[in-house]
Amino acid sequence: MPTTIVVGAQWGDEGKGKITDILAENADVVVRYQGGNNAGHTVVIGDEEFKLHLIPSGILHPNCTCIMADGTVIDPQVLAQEITGLQQRGYACENLRISCNAHVIMPYHRLLDGLAEEARGKGSIGTTRRGIGPAYTDKTARMPCPVRFADLSDAQRLQDIIADQLAQKNVILQALYNHLALDPEEVFQQVWPSAQMVGKYATDTRKIIQESTQRGRRIVFEGAQGTFLDLDYGTYPFVTSSHPVAGGACLGTGIGPTAIDEVTLVCKAYTTRVGAGILPTEAADDAADQLRDRGQEYGTTTGRPRRCGWLDGVVLRSAALVNGATSVAMTKLDVLDTLATIPVCVGYEIEGVLLDRVPAWADDLHKVRPVYEELPGWQQSLEEMREWAQLPPAAQAYVEKIAELTGVPVTMISVGPRREQTIFGE
């Protein structure tokens, strides 16, 4: 495991936090390479549950260096709260490093995000209203220069940037949304206490990562969201504003693709999605409710109930190809324990043509008819099983179907939220 990317195969919420936490036990460095606090990773250790929104899951391993890299966007107020919460639970966060180049989510980004969603009305794209999109927009627009993480340590520089930003943002707030202008000093005072606390973590993370790869240290790159929320490869426009796919690890950290050894694709044993956008295998109400209740499918960040559906093999196959997956980690197999039969989508039919991968034009997804194969259920609890041989034949067949659909071996199987509820390999 010299360098491994952990990437979601679906629409996020696949259980990447648990998989990253397990891999981090034997890792020297864990790197979050994109996204912000619009994502949430849940890790269960014994009877304790940790909900992380910004900090990599590896933070729970004190000997592991945890990095938030260039490609992330960071809300200093949320970060300060997360660090304080971890410190109160005995995790000092002394192993945390944050890129000086990471862009910062400011209060006006959150405000603009919410106003834009409200203005879209029925056309809302379902953002978390955390300011992620507006922060990435400022990053690509470049002028006036937005706040970056290193700026949080310099009060005068931070004040100057806020003033420059609001000279533009206030025009938008007033003219487009009929909202009161924001006062630069008030915004500064809102952010400065958190900035003073978190600014000390700023460093050249690019150098740490590059030197770690050269020394052969074990590195886990942790993606947020999932493949089909990627800005380019997702179900546009119902996507995030960054690149969760494996290639995003190179873009967001400063290493080249030849430095990557393995890509672990994380998928649930079924499919979920939060917010708007197509979900081809969405289950009928009763079945969706059963999956949601057994899987506790509510957003870590927003608390919103997730839409639930059957396993989509077309999505998994496409994700394996886009990410160059070398292995699959499947989570929540135990959620299916009570079902007598389990539908699995093995193809899409569109206008009489059978597709084995997601069409490039996202609008075509509204025309597809999922083609299902019914697999037998096992109707017994998997929660105490720790070895492949202990799994009932029907559960083994289900896992093997996923390997067949993706063309990639399934090397980890999660049968519960705790670390030890994991089966490795066959």
C-alpha positions as CSV (number, residue, x, y, z in Angstrom):
1,M,0.0,0.0,0.0
2,P,2.6,2.6,-0.9
3,T,0.1,5.1,-2.4
4,T,-3.6,4.3,-2.4
5,I,-6.5,6.5,-3.5
6,V,-9.9,5.9,-1.7
7,V,-12.7,7.1,-4.0
8,G,-16.5,6.8,-3.9
9,A,-18.1,4.7,-6.7
10,Q,-21.6,6.2,-6.5
11,W,-23.0,9.6,-5.3
12,G,-21.1,9.8,-2.1
13,D,-21.9,8.4,1.4
14,E,-20.4,5.0,0.4
15,G,-18.6,4.6,3.7
16,K,-15.2,5.9,2.7
17,G,-14.6,7.2,6.2
18,K,-14.5,3.7,7.6
19,I,-12.3,2.3,4.8
20,T,-9.9,5.2,5.1
21,D,-9.7,4.7,8.9
22,I,-8.9,1.0,8.4
23,L,-6.2,1.8,5.8
24,A,-4.8,4.6,8.0
25,E,-3.9,2.1,10.7
26,N,-0.9,1.1,8.5
27,A,-0.4,4.4,6.7
28,D,2.2,7.1,7.4
29,V,0.2,9.9,5.7
30,V,-3.5,10.4,5.0
31,V,-4.5,13.2,2.5
32,R,-7.8,14.8,1.8
33,Y,-7.5,16.1,-1.7
34,Q,-10.7,18.0,-2.6
35,G,-14.0,19.2,-1.3
36,G,-15.0,21.0,1.9
37,N,-17.5,20.6,4.7
38,N,-20.2,19.6,2.3
39,A,-19.0,16.1,2.9
40,G,-19.1,13.9,6.0
41,H,-17.2,10.8,7.0
42,T,-18.4,8.7,9.9
43,V,-16.0,6.4,11.8
44,V,-17.1,4.1,14.6
45,I,-14.4,3.0,17.2
46,G,-15.9,0.7,19.8
47,D,-18.9,2.6,21.2
48,E,-17.7,6.0,20.0
49,E,-18.9,7.6,16.8
50,F,-16.9,10.3,15.1
51,K,-18.5,12.5,12.4
52,L,-15.8,14.3,10.4
53,H,-16.5,17.0,7.8
54,L,-13.1,18.4,6.9
55,I,-10.3,16.6,8.7
56,P,-9.2,13.3,7.2
57,S,-10.3,10.1,8.9
58,G,-6.7,9.3,9.7
59,I,-6.7,11.9,12.4
60,L,-7.9,9.2,14.8
61,H,-4.4,7.5,14.4
62,P,-2.0,9.9,16.2
63,N,1.1,8.6,14.4
64,C,-0.3,9.3,11.0
65,T,0.3,12.7,9.4
66,C,-3.1,14.1,8.2
67,I,-3.1,16.6,5.4
68,M,-5.8,18.8,3.9
69,A,-4.3,19.6,0.5
70,D,-4.4,22.4,-2.1
71,G,-7.6,21.2,-3.7
72,T,-9.7,21.5,-0.6
73,V,-11.8,24.5,0.4
74,I,-11.9,25.2,4.1
75,D,-14.4,27.0,6.3
76,P,-12.2,28.2,9.3
77,Q,-15.2,28.4,11.6
78,V,-16.2,24.8,10.9
79,L,-12.6,23.6,11.1
80,A,-12.1,25.3,14.5
81,Q,-15.2,23.6,15.8
82,E,-14.1,20.2,14.5
83,I,-10.6,20.5,16.0
84,T,-12.0,21.6,19.4
85,G,-14.4,18.7,19.3
86,L,-11.6,16.2,18.7
87,Q,-9.4,17.8,21.3
88,Q,-12.2,17.5,23.9
89,R,-12.3,13.7,23.1
90,G,-8.6,13.2,23.5
91,Y,-7.3,13.8,20.0
92,A,-4.7,16.6,20.1
93,C,-4.7,17.1,16.3
94,E,-1.0,17.8,16.4
95,N,-0.6,15.6,13.4
96,L,-2.8,17.9,11.2
97,R,-1.2,19.9,8.3
98,I,-3.2,22.2,6.0
99,S,-2.0,23.6,2.6
100,C,-1.2,27.3,2.7
101,N,-2.8,27.3,-0.8
102,A,-6.2,25.8,0.1
103,H,-9.0,28.3,-0.5
104,V,-11.1,29.6,2.3
105,I,-14.9,29.6,2.6
106,M,-16.1,32.9,3.9
107,P,-19.4,34.0,5.4
108,Y,-20.4,35.7,2.1
109,H,-19.8,32.4,0.2
110,R,-22.4,30.6,2.5
111,L,-24.8,33.5,2.1
112,L,-24.5,33.5,-1.7
113,D,-24.9,29.8,-1.9
114,G,-28.2,29.9,0.0
115,L,-29.5,32.8,-1.9
116,A,-28.7,31.2,-5.3
117,E,-30.5,28.0,-4.2
118,E,-33.6,29.9,-3.2
119,A,-33.6,31.9,-6.4
120,R,-33.5,28.6,-8.5
121,G,-36.8,27.6,-6.9
122,K,-37.9,24.2,-8.4
123,G,-34.7,24.2,-10.4
124,S,-32.6,23.9,-7.2
125,I,-29.6,21.6,-7.6
126,G,-29.7,20.5,-3.9
127,T,-26.5,22.1,-2.6
128,T,-25.7,21.8,1.1
129,R,-25.6,25.7,1.2
130,R,-22.1,25.5,2.9
131,G,-20.6,27.9,0.4
132,I,-18.6,25.3,-1.5
133,G,-19.6,26.3,-5.0
134,P,-19.1,30.0,-4.5
135,A,-15.7,29.4,-3.0
136,Y,-14.6,27.2,-5.9
137,T,-16.0,29.8,-8.3
138,D,-13.9,32.5,-6.7
139,K,-10.9,30.2,-7.0
140,T,-11.3,29.9,-10.8
141,A,-12.3,33.5,-11.3
142,R,-9.1,34.6,-9.5
143,M,-9.9,38.3,-9.3
144,P,-10.4,39.9,-6.9
145,C,-8.0,37.6,-5.2
146,P,-9.9,35.3,-2.7
147,V,-8.7,34.3,0.7
148,R,-6.3,31.4,0.9
149,F,-5.4,29.5,4.1
150,A,-2.1,31.2,4.6
151,D,-3.9,34.6,4.7
152,L,-5.7,33.6,7.9
153,S,-2.5,34.3,9.9
154,D,-2.2,38.0,8.7
155,A,-4.9,40.2,10.1
156,Q,-4.2,43.2,7.9
157,R,-3.9,41.1,4.7
158,L,-7.2,39.3,5.6
159,Q,-9.0,42.6,6.1
160,D,-7.7,43.9,2.8
161,I,-8.9,40.8,0.9
162,I,-12.3,40.9,2.5
163,A,-12.7,44.5,1.6
164,D,-11.7,43.8,-2.0
165,Q,-14.0,40.8,-2.2
166,L,-17.0,42.6,-0.7
167,A,-16.6,45.5,-3.2
168,Q,-17.7,42.9,-5.7
169,K,-20.0,40.7,-3.7
170,N,-22.1,43.5,-2.3
171,V,-23.0,44.6,-5.8
172,I,-24.2,41.1,-6.5
173,L,-26.1,40.8,-3.1
174,Q,-27.9,44.1,-3.7
175,A,-28.6,44.1,-7.4
176,L,-29.3,40.4,-7.9
177,Y,-30.8,39.3,-4.6
178,N,-32.0,42.6,-3.1
179,H,-30.0,41.8,0.0
180,L,-28.3,44.2,2.4
181,A,-24.6,44.9,1.8
182,L,-22.2,43.2,4.2
183,D,-19.8,45.3,6.3
184,P,-16.1,44.2,5.8
185,E,-15.2,44.8,9.4
186,E,-18.1,42.7,10.7
187,V,-17.1,39.9,8.3
188,F,-13.5,40.1,9.5
189,Q,-14.6,40.0,13.2
190,Q,-16.8,37.0,12.5
191,V,-13.9,35.0,11.0
192,W,-10.8,36.3,12.9
193,P,-11.2,34.3,16.2
194,S,-11.3,31.0,14.2
195,A,-8.6,32.2,11.9
196,Q,-6.2,32.7,14.8
197,M,-6.9,29.2,16.1
198,V,-6.4,27.3,12.8
199,G,-3.9,29.5,11.0
200,K,-1.0,27.7,12.7
201,Y,-1.7,24.5,10.7
202,A,-0.8,26.2,7.4
203,T,2.3,24.7,5.7
204,D,3.7,23.5,2.3
205,T,1.7,20.2,2.1
206,R,2.9,19.7,-1.4
207,K,6.4,19.3,-0.2
208,I,5.4,16.8,2.5
209,I,3.5,14.7,0.0
210,Q,6.1,14.7,-2.7
211,E,8.9,13.9,-0.2
212,S,6.8,11.1,1.3
213,T,6.2,9.5,-2.1
214,Q,10.0,9.7,-2.9
215,R,10.8,8.0,0.4
216,G,8.3,5.2,-0.2
217,R,6.1,6.1,2.7
218,R,2.6,4.7,2.8
219,I,0.0,7.3,1.8
220,V,-3.8,7.1,1.6
221,F,-5.5,9.8,-0.5
222,E,-9.1,10.3,0.7
223,G,-11.7,11.7,-1.7
224,A,-14.9,13.3,-0.6
225,Q,-18.3,12.7,-2.3
226,G,-18.3,10.2,-5.1
227,T,-17.6,9.6,-8.8
228,F,-21.0,10.7,-10.1
229,L,-20.8,14.0,-8.2
230,D,-17.6,14.9,-10.1
231,L,-17.7,18.2,-11.9
232,D,-16.8,16.6,-15.2
233,Y,-17.9,13.0,-14.9
234,G,-20.9,13.2,-12.7
235,T,-24.6,13.7,-13.5
236,Y,-24.2,17.3,-14.4
237,P,-25.5,19.9,-13.2
238,F,-26.4,18.0,-10.1
239,V,-22.8,17.6,-9.0
240,T,-20.2,19.1,-6.7
241,S,-17.7,21.8,-7.6
242,S,-14.5,19.7,-7.5
243,H,-13.1,16.4,-8.7
244,P,-13.8,13.5,-6.4
245,V,-12.5,11.0,-9.0
246,A,-9.1,9.4,-8.5
247,G,-7.5,11.8,-11.0
248,G,-8.5,14.6,-8.6
249,A,-5.9,13.3,-6.1
250,C,-3.1,14.4,-8.5
251,L,-4.8,17.8,-9.2
252,G,-5.4,18.5,-5.6
253,T,-2.1,17.4,-4.0
254,G,0.8,18.1,-6.4
255,I,1.8,14.5,-7.2
256,G,1.9,12.9,-10.6
257,P,-0.2,10.0,-11.8
258,T,2.9,7.7,-11.9
259,A,3.1,8.0,-8.1
260,I,-0.2,6.2,-7.6
261,D,-0.1,2.5,-6.9
262,E,-3.6,1.5,-6.0
263,V,-7.2,2.8,-6.4
264,T,-9.7,1.4,-3.9
265,L,-13.3,2.0,-5.2
266,V,-15.8,2.1,-2.3
267,C,-19.4,1.2,-3.0
268,K,-22.4,0.4,-0.9
269,A,-24.2,-2.9,-1.3
270,Y,-27.1,-0.7,-2.7
271,T,-27.3,2.8,-4.0
272,T,-28.1,6.2,-2.3
273,R,-28.2,9.8,-3.3
274,V,-28.8,13.0,-1.4
275,G,-30.6,16.0,-3.0
276,A,-31.7,16.4,-6.6
277,G,-30.6,14.6,-9.7
278,I,-31.2,11.3,-11.5
279,L,-31.1,8.0,-9.6
280,P,-31.9,5.3,-12.2
281,T,-32.3,2.4,-9.7
282,E,-34.3,4.4,-7.1
283,A,-36.5,1.9,-5.2
284,A,-40.3,2.1,-4.6
285,D,-41.3,3.9,-1.4
286,D,-41.7,0.8,0.9
287,A,-38.4,-0.7,-0.3
288,A,-36.6,2.6,-0.1
289,D,-37.9,3.2,3.5
290,Q,-36.6,-0.3,4.5
291,L,-33.1,0.4,3.1
292,R,-33.1,3.9,4.7
293,D,-34.1,2.7,8.1
294,R,-31.8,-0.3,8.2
295,G,-28.9,1.6,6.8
296,Q,-29.5,4.8,8.8
297,E,-29.4,6.7,5.6
298,Y,-29.3,10.3,6.7
299,G,-26.7,12.8,5.7
300,T,-23.7,13.2,8.1
301,T,-23.4,16.9,7.2
302,T,-27.0,17.9,6.6
303,G,-29.1,15.2,8.3
304,R,-31.2,15.0,5.1
305,P,-32.8,11.6,4.4
306,R,-31.0,9.9,1.5
307,R,-32.8,8.6,-1.5
308,C,-32.3,4.8,-1.7
309,G,-32.2,2.3,-4.5
310,W,-30.9,-1.0,-5.7
311,L,-27.3,-1.7,-6.6
312,D,-26.5,-0.2,-10.0
313,G,-23.9,-2.3,-11.8
314,V,-23.7,0.2,-14.7
315,V,-22.7,2.9,-12.3
316,L,-20.1,0.7,-10.7
317,R,-18.6,-0.5,-14.0
318,S,-18.3,3.1,-15.2
319,A,-16.8,4.2,-11.9
320,A,-14.2,1.5,-12.1
321,L,-13.2,2.6,-15.6
322,V,-13.1,6.4,-14.8
323,N,-11.0,5.8,-11.7
324,G,-8.8,3.0,-12.9
325,A,-9.8,1.0,-9.9
326,T,-7.6,-1.9,-8.7
327,S,-9.9,-3.1,-5.9
328,V,-13.4,-2.7,-4.5
329,A,-14.3,-2.1,-0.9
330,M,-18.0,-2.9,-0.3
331,T,-19.9,-1.5,2.7
332,K,-23.2,-2.1,4.4
333,L,-23.7,-5.6,3.1
334,D,-25.5,-6.3,6.4
335,V,-28.2,-3.9,5.5
336,L,-29.6,-6.4,3.0
337,D,-29.7,-9.2,5.6
338,T,-33.6,-9.4,5.8
339,L,-34.3,-9.5,2.0
340,A,-35.6,-12.7,0.3
341,T,-34.5,-11.5,-3.1
342,I,-32.3,-8.6,-4.1
343,P,-32.6,-6.8,-7.5
344,V,-29.3,-5.8,-9.1
345,C,-29.1,-3.5,-12.2
346,V,-26.9,-5.2,-14.8
347,G,-27.5,-2.9,-17.7
348,Y,-29.5,0.1,-19.1
349,E,-31.9,-0.1,-22.0
350,I,-32.4,3.1,-23.9
351,E,-34.6,3.1,-27.1
352,G,-34.0,-0.6,-27.6
353,V,-30.2,-0.4,-27.1
354,L,-28.6,-2.1,-24.1
355,L,-25.8,-0.1,-22.4
356,D,-23.2,-1.4,-20.1
357,R,-21.9,2.0,-18.9
358,V,-23.4,5.4,-18.0
359,P,-24.0,7.5,-21.1
360,A,-21.8,10.5,-21.4
361,W,-24.7,12.9,-21.9
362,A,-26.3,13.1,-18.5
363,D,-29.8,13.9,-19.9
364,D,-29.9,10.4,-21.5
365,L,-30.1,9.0,-18.0
366,H,-33.7,10.2,-17.8
367,K,-34.5,7.8,-20.7
368,V,-32.9,4.7,-19.5
369,R,-34.7,1.6,-18.2
370,P,-32.7,-0.4,-15.7
371,V,-32.4,-4.1,-16.5
372,Y,-32.5,-6.1,-13.3
373,E,-31.2,-9.5,-12.3
374,E,-32.8,-11.0,-9.2
375,L,-30.4,-12.5,-6.8
376,P,-31.4,-14.7,-3.8
377,G,-31.0,-13.1,-0.3
378,W,-29.4,-14.8,2.6
379,Q,-31.9,-13.8,5.3
380,Q,-29.5,-14.1,8.2
381,S,-27.3,-11.6,10.1
382,L,-23.8,-11.0,8.8
383,E,-22.8,-8.7,11.6
384,E,-20.6,-11.2,13.6
385,M,-18.9,-12.7,10.6
386,R,-15.2,-11.9,10.1
387,E,-14.1,-14.3,7.4
388,W,-15.1,-15.0,3.8
389,A,-15.8,-18.6,4.5
390,Q,-18.4,-17.7,7.2
391,L,-20.6,-15.8,4.7
392,P,-23.6,-17.7,3.4
393,P,-23.4,-18.8,-0.2
394,A,-26.0,-16.2,-1.3
395,A,-23.9,-13.4,0.3
396,Q,-20.8,-14.7,-1.4
397,A,-22.6,-14.8,-4.7
398,Y,-23.7,-11.2,-4.2
399,V,-20.2,-10.0,-3.6
400,E,-19.0,-12.0,-6.7
401,K,-21.6,-10.3,-8.8
402,I,-20.1,-7.0,-7.9
403,A,-16.7,-8.2,-8.8
404,E,-18.1,-9.4,-12.1
405,L,-19.9,-6.1,-12.9
406,T,-16.9,-3.9,-12.0
407,G,-14.2,-6.2,-13.4
408,V,-12.2,-5.6,-10.2
409,P,-11.8,-7.9,-7.2
410,V,-13.6,-7.1,-4.0
411,T,-11.0,-7.1,-1.3
412,M,-12.9,-5.6,1.7
413,I,-16.4,-6.2,2.8
414,S,-18.0,-4.2,5.6
415,V,-20.8,-5.9,7.7
416,G,-21.3,-3.2,10.3
417,P,-20.0,0.3,11.2
418,R,-17.2,-0.8,13.6
419,R,-13.6,-1.3,12.5
420,E,-13.6,-5.0,13.4
421,Q,-16.8,-5.6,11.4
422,T,-14.8,-6.0,8.2
423,I,-13.9,-9.1,6.1
424,F,-10.8,-8.9,4.0
425,G,-10.4,-10.7,0.7
426,E,-11.7,-14.2,-0.1
